[in-house]
Amino acid sequence: MSTAGTLKVTSPVSLKLPSDFKINEVDIKIGKEPPPPSAEPSPPLGVLSNFTGNFAGHGLNTIFRPNSGPPTTTTFPNPVNPPAPQGKSENVLEINLTSETLSFAQPLGSIPNRGLITQNDIFLNGVPYTQVISDILNPATGKADGKPIGIHFESGLWMHVPATTTDPVIGDTLVRMGSIPHGTTINAQCLAPSSSTAGPPKIPAVDMTPTLIGSTTLVPFISQDASKTDTPRIPQDLTKFIAAGTITQDILTDPNTVLRNANVGKNITETTTFKVSTTPEAPELGGGTANIAFLQGNASGPNASAVQMTATFWIEKVEHKIQVPVFKPGQPPLRIPAPEPHPGAHVPTFVVHPPHEITQPRTITVTSTQIQYSQNVSLNFNGLTWPHISCATLIPTEDQTVPPSAWN
């Protein structure tokens, strides 16, 4: 595992808009002057105001993926029964220990959307993002310290949509619009959270067991048994991972276990929760997924059609106690990592510039933002709906500034 204050993650993708770029109405072309740039503030971002800069961390990815016939059949060190891709060996359960970087650009500002007749225009605001995920699973150690292999890239927008009272009648909403190179685009929505709760998040269990399409009937597979070493699974033998605690039966039964484990020992004082879905519940409208032809397939069935995506996000305020050493005015600012809440935990680093001399070590209280998420993409193939679950705990990669209030 990485040492405190350091993360083994892929470098963030550069995501920066031109300094003079600003979306605006084009009414100026019919003689209407736009307001001066500073006359009106940008529409609110709500909880999306936490999406700024670069975040990074580790997590877990599980996916049942199709297995094909020769010459692209996935084979295994230990023989499986029945041989792939026959019977219940027509799929592969791939498990990844992941490193992730989630990068946000500056907010877009005022985005005009035109209403029709009785519905007035509205103005959105949003944040462009990129997500880069690599597999760092190491079969030799059973830990997340392997050579990175890229497994996911996503670019898109998080948008805040203001409430409307005519068409439609709905409160403020959040929208995540993303594109994935495998050939799927998503539009996922939810009502914007109106408040936070004190304390850490209440993270529910999630089940990776497939179901019959259109049904809640569970269809378990032997690859979900961590003790087995001869199933169509990558990695097949989990002995070292079980010993290291990185992939256990508890984690296969409930992948969100890794999120709760990541919070052990942390002082999370506030949590904001929201859940976006491509099939939102009433009164929400819109949303959906779109797949390329290869994924959607023909009359014989899809190869792996993404039919639904839901993702729960927890935006958390984490409190840290850091010790400031002796300091004299004129010295350069100090860089102090937060203490590890548990062995191997990843922590942010704070830039500390005391406003006065520190004659003996002093402990101050500081806070940082942590992002956790759990995402489930439903893939349809071979008569079943297969959960594809990803989760991660992310912290800021940039040094955090200590506010003046920390010295009060």
C-alpha positions in Angstrom: 0.0 0.0 0.0 1.1 3.6 -0.5 2.5 5.6 2.4 0.7 8.4 4.0 0.2 11.5 1.8 1.0 9.6 -1.4 -1.2 7.9 -4.0 -0.3 5.4 -6.7 -2.6 6.8 -9.4 -2.6 7.7 -13.0 -1.7 11.3 -13.7 -4.7 13.5 -14.1 -5.9 14.4 -17.5 -5.4 18.1 -18.4 -8.9 19.6 -18.4 -8.9 23.4 -18.9 -11.2 25.7 -20.9 -9.8 28.7 -22.7 -9.5 31.7 -20.3 -11.8 33.8 -22.5 -14.4 31.0 -23.1 -17.9 31.8 -21.8 -21.2 30.4 -23.0 -23.8 33.2 -23.5 -27.0 34.1 -25.3 -26.6 35.3 -28.9 -29.4 37.9 -28.6 -26.8 40.6 -29.2 -27.1 39.7 -32.9 -30.7 41.0 -32.9 -29.7 44.2 -31.1 -30.0 43.2 -27.5 -26.9 43.9 -25.5 -25.8 41.2 -23.1 -25.3 42.2 -19.5 -21.8 43.2 -18.4 -19.8 40.1 -17.4 -19.9 41.0 -13.7 -23.5 42.3 -13.6 -25.0 38.9 -12.7 -23.5 36.0 -10.8 -23.4 32.6 -12.5 -26.3 30.2 -11.7 -25.7 28.2 -8.6 -23.8 24.8 -8.6 -25.2 23.5 -5.4 -23.4 20.4 -4.2 -21.4 20.4 -7.4 -19.3 23.3 -6.0 -17.4 20.6 -4.3 -16.3 19.3 -7.7 -13.2 21.3 -8.2 -9.5 20.4 -9.0 -8.2 16.9 -9.0 -9.2 14.0 -6.7 -7.5 10.6 -6.6 -7.7 7.3 -4.7 -8.2 3.6 -4.8 -11.3 1.4 -5.1 -12.7 -1.8 -6.5 -14.2 -2.8 -9.9 -16.2 -6.0 -10.5 -17.6 -7.0 -13.9 -19.1 -10.1 -15.4 -18.1 -9.9 -19.0 -18.9 -12.2 -21.9 -16.6 -15.0 -23.0 -16.3 -15.9 -26.7 -15.3 -18.8 -28.8 -11.8 -19.2 -30.4 -9.6 -17.4 -31.1 -10.6 -14.7 -28.5 -11.6 -17.1 -25.7 -10.4 -16.1 -22.3 -8.6 -19.1 -20.8 -7.4 -19.7 -17.3 -4.4 -21.3 -15.5 -6.6 -23.7 -13.7 -9.1 -25.7 -15.9 -12.8 -24.7 -15.5 -15.8 -26.9 -15.8 -17.5 -26.7 -18.2 -14.7 -25.5 -20.5 -15.2 -21.9 -21.6 -17.3 -20.6 -23.2 -19.8 -23.4 -22.5 -22.7 -23.4 -20.0 -22.0 -21.2 -16.9 -18.4 -20.6 -18.3 -19.8 -18.3 -21.0 -18.9 -15.3 -18.7 -15.8 -14.1 -16.8 -15.9 -12.4 -13.5 -13.1 -9.8 -13.6 -12.1 -8.2 -10.3 -9.9 -5.1 -10.3 -8.2 -3.3 -7.5 -8.2 0.2 -8.9 -6.4 3.5 -8.8 -8.4 6.5 -10.0 -8.1 10.1 -10.9 -11.2 12.3 -11.2 -10.5 15.8 -12.6 -12.8 18.8 -12.8 -12.5 21.9 -15.0 -13.7 25.4 -14.0 -17.5 25.8 -14.0 -19.1 26.7 -17.3 -21.1 29.6 -16.0 -24.6 30.5 -17.4 -25.9 28.0 -19.9 -29.2 29.2 -21.4 -32.0 26.7 -22.1 -35.0 28.1 -23.9 -38.6 27.5 -22.7 -41.7 27.3 -24.9 -44.5 29.7 -24.5 -45.6 29.5 -20.8 -42.2 28.0 -19.6 -39.6 30.8 -19.3 -36.0 30.3 -20.1 -33.7 28.7 -17.5 -30.0 29.0 -17.0 -27.9 25.9 -16.0 -24.4 25.7 -14.7 -22.0 22.8 -14.7 -18.5 21.3 -14.4 -16.7 19.3 -17.1 -14.9 16.2 -15.8 -12.7 13.3 -16.8 -12.3 10.0 -15.0 -9.3 7.7 -15.5 -9.2 4.3 -13.8 -6.4 1.7 -13.9 -6.2 -1.8 -12.5 -3.3 -2.1 -10.0 -4.1 -5.6 -8.8 -0.9 -7.6 -8.1 -1.3 -11.4 -8.2 2.2 -11.9 -6.7 1.4 -9.9 -3.5 -2.4 -10.0 -3.2 -2.3 -6.2 -2.9 -3.0 -3.0 -4.9 0.6 -2.5 -5.8 0.8 -3.8 -9.4 1.7 -2.2 -12.6 -1.2 0.0 -13.8 -3.3 -1.2 -16.6 -5.8 1.3 -18.0 -9.4 -0.1 -17.8 -11.7 3.0 -17.9 -11.8 6.5 -19.4 -14.8 8.7 -19.2 -15.4 12.4 -20.1 -18.5 14.3 -19.5 -20.4 17.0 -17.6 -22.0 17.4 -14.2 -24.8 19.9 -14.5 -27.1 21.7 -12.0 -30.6 22.4 -13.5 -32.8 25.0 -11.7 -36.3 24.2 -10.6 -39.2 24.9 -13.0 -42.8 25.4 -12.1 -44.6 25.0 -15.5 -43.0 22.5 -17.9 -42.0 20.4 -16.2 -42.9 20.9 -12.6 -39.8 19.8 -10.8 -37.2 21.0 -8.2 -33.5 21.6 -8.8 -31.9 18.5 -10.4 -28.4 17.2 -11.0 -27.4 15.6 -14.3 -24.3 13.5 -15.1 -23.7 13.2 -18.9 -20.8 10.9 -19.8 -19.2 9.0 -22.7 -17.4 5.7 -22.3 -15.0 4.4 -25.1 -16.5 0.9 -25.1 -19.5 2.5 -26.8 -22.0 3.7 -24.2 -23.2 7.2 -23.3 -25.2 8.0 -20.2 -27.6 10.7 -19.0 -28.3 10.2 -15.3 -30.3 12.5 -13.1 -31.6 13.0 -9.6 -33.2 15.7 -7.5 -30.5 17.9 -6.0 -29.8 17.4 -2.3 -31.2 20.3 -0.2 -29.2 19.5 3.0 -26.4 17.6 4.5 -26.4 15.2 7.5 -24.1 15.2 10.5 -21.5 12.5 10.7 -20.3 9.8 8.3 -22.3 8.3 5.5 -24.6 5.3 5.9 -23.4 3.2 3.0 -25.8 0.3 2.1 -24.9 -3.1 0.9 -24.8 -3.8 -2.8 -25.1 -7.3 -4.5 -23.2 -8.3 -7.6 -25.4 -11.4 -8.2 -26.9 -11.5 -11.7 -30.7 -11.7 -12.3 -33.0 -12.9 -15.0 -33.7 -10.1 -17.4 -36.8 -8.2 -16.3 -36.9 -10.2 -13.0 -35.5 -10.0 -9.4 -34.7 -13.8 -9.5 -31.1 -14.1 -8.5 -28.8 -16.4 -10.5 -25.5 -16.8 -8.5 -22.3 -18.1 -10.0 -19.6 -20.2 -8.5 -17.0 -17.5 -9.3 -18.6 -15.4 -6.5 -17.2 -17.9 -4.0 -13.8 -16.5 -2.9 -12.5 -19.9 -1.8 -12.8 -21.5 -5.2 -9.6 -21.6 -7.4 -11.0 -23.2 -10.6 -13.7 -20.8 -11.7 -13.9 -18.5 -14.7 -12.6 -15.5 -12.7 -9.7 -13.1 -12.9 -7.9 -13.6 -10.7 -8.7 -17.3 -10.2 -6.9 -17.9 -6.9 -7.7 -15.3 -4.3 -5.6 -16.9 -1.5 -3.1 -14.0 -1.3 -5.8 -11.4 -1.6 -7.8 -13.0 1.2 -4.7 -13.0 3.4 -4.0 -9.3 2.6 -7.7 -8.3 3.1 -8.0 -6.8 -0.4 -10.5 -9.2 -1.9 -12.4 -11.3 0.6 -15.7 -13.2 0.7 -17.2 -10.2 2.5 -16.1 -7.9 -0.4 -17.5 -10.3 -3.1 -20.8 -10.5 -1.1 -20.9 -6.7 -0.7 -18.4 -4.7 -2.7 -19.4 -1.5 -0.8 -17.4 -3.1 2.1 -14.3 -1.4 0.6 -15.9 2.0 1.1 -16.7 1.4 4.7 -13.2 0.0 5.3 -11.7 3.1 3.8 -13.6 5.2 6.4 -12.3 3.4 9.5 -10.7 5.8 11.9 -11.8 8.9 10.0 -13.6 11.8 11.6 -16.3 12.5 9.0 -18.3 15.4 10.4 -20.8 16.0 7.5 -22.1 14.1 4.5 -24.1 15.1 1.5 -25.7 12.2 -0.4 -27.2 12.0 -3.9 -28.0 9.2 -6.3 -28.2 9.7 -10.1 -29.9 7.2 -12.4 -30.5 6.8 -16.1 -34.0 5.6 -15.1 -34.9 8.2 -12.4 -38.1 7.8 -10.4 -41.1 10.2 -10.6 -41.3 13.1 -10.5 -38.0 13.1 -12.3 -38.0 13.0 -16.1 -35.5 12.1 -18.8 -32.3 10.2 -18.7 -31.2 7.0 -20.4 -28.3 5.0 -22.0 -27.3 4.6 -25.6 -25.1 1.8 -26.9 -23.2 1.1 -30.2 -24.4 -1.6 -32.4 -21.8 -4.2 -31.2 -23.0 -3.9 -27.6 -26.7 -3.8 -28.5 -26.5 -6.8 -30.8 -29.1 -8.1 -33.1 -32.1 -10.4 -32.8 -30.0 -13.2 -31.3 -29.2 -10.9 -28.3 -26.7 -8.3 -27.1 -23.0 -8.8 -26.5 -23.2 -6.6 -23.4 -25.8 -3.8 -23.6 -25.7 -1.3 -20.8 -29.3 -0.8 -20.1 -29.2 1.1 -16.8 -26.7 3.0 -14.6 -27.2 4.2 -11.0 -24.5 5.9 -8.9 -24.6 7.1 -5.4 -22.2 9.8 -4.3 -21.2 10.8 -0.8 -19.5 14.2 -0.5 -17.9 14.2 3.0 -16.2 16.8 5.2 -13.3 15.1 7.0 -11.7 16.6 10.0 -8.0 16.2 10.7 -5.8 17.1 13.6 -2.3 18.1 12.4 0.7 19.1 14.5 2.5 22.3 13.5 6.2 22.3 14.5 8.1 25.3 15.8 7.9 28.1 13.2 9.5 31.5 12.8 8.1 34.3 10.6 10.0 34.4 7.3 10.3 30.6 6.9 8.7 29.0 3.9 5.2 27.5 4.3 5.1 24.0 5.8 3.7 21.0 4.0 2.1 18.7 6.6 0.2 15.5 5.7 -2.8 14.6 7.8 -2.3 11.6 10.2 -3.2 8.2 8.9 -6.6 7.1 10.3 -5.6 3.5 9.8 -2.4 1.8 8.3 -2.0 2.5 4.6 -4.7 5.1 4.5 -4.3 7.9 1.9 -4.5 11.4 3.3 -4.4 14.9 2.0 -1.5 17.3 2.6 -1.9 20.8 4.0 0.1 23.9 3.3 0.6 25.6 6.6 1.7 29.2 6.9 1.3 30.3 10.5 0.3 33.9 11.0 2.7 34.3 13.9 5.6 32.6 15.6 5.1 29.0 16.9 7.4 28.6 19.9 6.3 25.0 20.6 4.5 22.3 18.6 0.8 23.1 18.3 -2.1 21.0 17.1 -4.7 22.6 14.8 -7.9 21.3 13.3 -8.4 21.4 9.5 -10.9 19.8 7.1 -10.8 18.4 3.6 -13.4 17.1 1.1 -13.6 13.4 0.4 -15.6 11.9 -2.5 -17.0 8.3 -2.3 -19.2 6.7 -4.8 -20.7 3.3 -5.6 -21.9 2.7 -9.2 -23.9 -0.1 -10.7 -24.1 -0.5 -14.5 -26.6 -3.2 -15.6 -25.3 -5.2 -18.5 -27.7 -7.5 -20.5 -26.4 -10.6 -22.3 -27.2 -14.3 -22.5 -30.6 -13.8 -20.8 -29.3 -12.2 -17.6 -28.8 -8.8 -16.2 -25.2 -8.6 -14.8 -24.3 -6.0 -12.2 -21.0 -4.1 -13.1 -20.1 -2.5 -9.8 -17.4 0.2 -9.3 -16.6 2.1 -6.1 -13.8 4.3 -4.9 -12.7 6.7 -2.2 -11.1 9.9 -3.5 -9.2 12.7 -1.8 -7.8 16.0 -3.2 -4.4 15.6 -4.9 -3.5 19.3 -4.6 -2.1 20.7 -1.3 -4.9 22.0 0.9 -4.7 25.5 2.3 -5.2 26.0 6.0 -7.7 28.8 6.5 -7.1 31.7 9.0 -9.9 30.3 11.2 -7.8 27.3 12.1 -5.6 29.6 14.3 -8.5 31.0 16.4 
